[in-house]
Amino acid sequence: MRKLLPLSYILICMFVACQQPKPEVFENASKEANRQCPMIIDDVTTLDSTRYLKSENTFIYYYTLTGTADNPETSDSINEKLKSTIPDLIKANKEMEIYRNNNVTIVYVYLSERTRQNQLRLTITPDMYR
């Protein structure tokens, strides 16, 4: 859950402060988050960057996994666990309301620190968190 909070807080502040059209809120939030990156989330996860794709209404988080999490052999089980828990976190978390209200697809991309290869990718569509 800590992984969701930093950027969602930025989004809410920008939305409330600026009252910009929604795509611009997400674009600006991505730029602001990227200024703060890399951002250490926990012992094994670093947020490297974000990206908002206006044409697809998709917000992408790019993370790097290190240490014990940087293991391709466990990526399938981690992916399944995340797939079952993250939609519930998005549903329950007040800070994620801006995503819910705007039907944003959220993509989490996790790269291996060792190989710099995509270790797992999780796409959460609005249907999954409604």
C-alpha positions in Angstrom: 0.0 0.0 0.0 2.9 2.4 0.7 3.7 2.1 -3.0 0.3 3.7 -3.9 0.5 6.6 -1.6 3.2 9.0 -2.8 1.9 9.5 -6.3 -1.8 9.5 -5.3 -1.1 12.2 -2.8 0.5 14.3 -5.5 -2.5 13.7 -7.8 -5.0 14.8 -5.2 -3.0 18.0 -4.3 -2.8 18.9 -8.0 -6.4 18.2 -8.7 -7.7 20.2 -5.7 -5.2 23.1 -6.2 -5.4 23.5 -9.9 -8.8 22.2 -10.9 -7.3 21.4 -14.3 -9.0 19.2 -16.9 -8.4 15.7 -15.8 -5.8 14.5 -18.4 -3.6 17.4 -17.5 -3.9 16.6 -13.8 -2.5 13.1 -14.5 0.2 14.4 -16.9 1.4 17.0 -14.4 1.3 14.5 -11.5 3.5 12.2 -13.5 6.0 15.0 -14.2 6.0 16.0 -10.5 6.5 12.4 -9.4 9.4 11.9 -11.9 11.1 15.0 -10.4 11.2 13.1 -7.1 12.4 9.8 -8.6 14.1 7.5 -7.8 11.9 7.1 -4.7 12.7 4.2 -2.4 9.4 2.6 -1.5 10.6 -0.2 0.7 13.7 -2.5 1.2 13.2 -4.2 -2.2 11.3 -1.7 -4.3 12.2 1.7 -5.9 9.9 3.8 -8.0 12.0 4.8 -11.0 9.5 6.8 -13.0 5.9 7.2 -14.0 4.1 7.9 -17.3 0.6 9.0 -18.2 -0.8 7.9 -21.6 -3.6 10.4 -22.3 -4.8 8.5 -25.4 -5.3 5.3 -23.3 -6.2 7.0 -20.0 -3.4 4.9 -18.4 -1.1 5.7 -15.6 2.1 3.6 -15.5 4.4 3.1 -12.6 7.9 1.8 -13.3 9.6 0.1 -10.4 12.9 -1.7 -9.9 13.0 -4.8 -7.7 16.2 -5.5 -5.7 17.4 -8.1 -3.2 15.1 -11.0 -2.4 12.3 -9.6 -4.7 14.7 -9.6 -7.7 14.0 -13.2 -8.5 12.4 -14.2 -11.9 11.5 -17.6 -10.5 9.0 -16.0 -8.0 7.6 -13.4 -10.4 4.5 -15.5 -11.3 3.5 -16.0 -7.7 4.2 -12.3 -6.9 2.1 -11.3 -9.9 -0.8 -13.4 -8.8 -0.6 -12.0 -5.3 -0.5 -8.5 -6.5 -3.3 -9.1 -9.0 -5.5 -10.2 -6.2 -4.6 -7.5 -3.6 -4.0 -4.3 -5.6 -7.5 -3.9 -6.9 -8.8 -4.1 -3.3 -6.3 -1.5 -2.2 -7.5 0.8 -5.0 -11.1 0.2 -4.0 -10.5 0.9 -0.3 -7.9 3.7 -0.4 -9.3 7.2 -0.2 -6.2 8.5 -1.9 -6.9 6.4 -5.0 -10.3 7.9 -5.5 -9.1 10.2 -8.3 -8.2 7.1 -10.3 -11.5 5.5 -9.6 -13.5 8.6 -10.4 -11.7 9.0 -13.8 -11.7 5.3 -14.8 -7.9 5.2 -15.1 -6.1 2.0 -16.0 -3.1 1.6 -13.8 -0.1 -0.4 -14.9 2.7 -1.5 -12.6 5.9 -2.5 -14.4 8.6 -4.2 -12.2 12.1 -4.4 -13.6 14.9 -6.6 -12.3 17.8 -4.6 -10.9 20.3 -7.3 -12.0 19.1 -7.8 -15.6 17.1 -4.6 -16.2 14.5 -6.9 -17.9 10.8 -6.7 -17.2 10.2 -9.1 -14.3 6.5 -8.6 -14.1 3.8 -6.3 -15.4 0.4 -5.9 -13.8 -2.5 -4.0 -15.5 -5.4 -3.0 -13.3 -8.4 -1.9 -15.3 -11.4 0.1 -14.0 -13.5 -3.1 -14.1 -11.1 -4.7 -11.7 -11.4 -2.0 -9.0 -15.1 -1.2 -9.3 
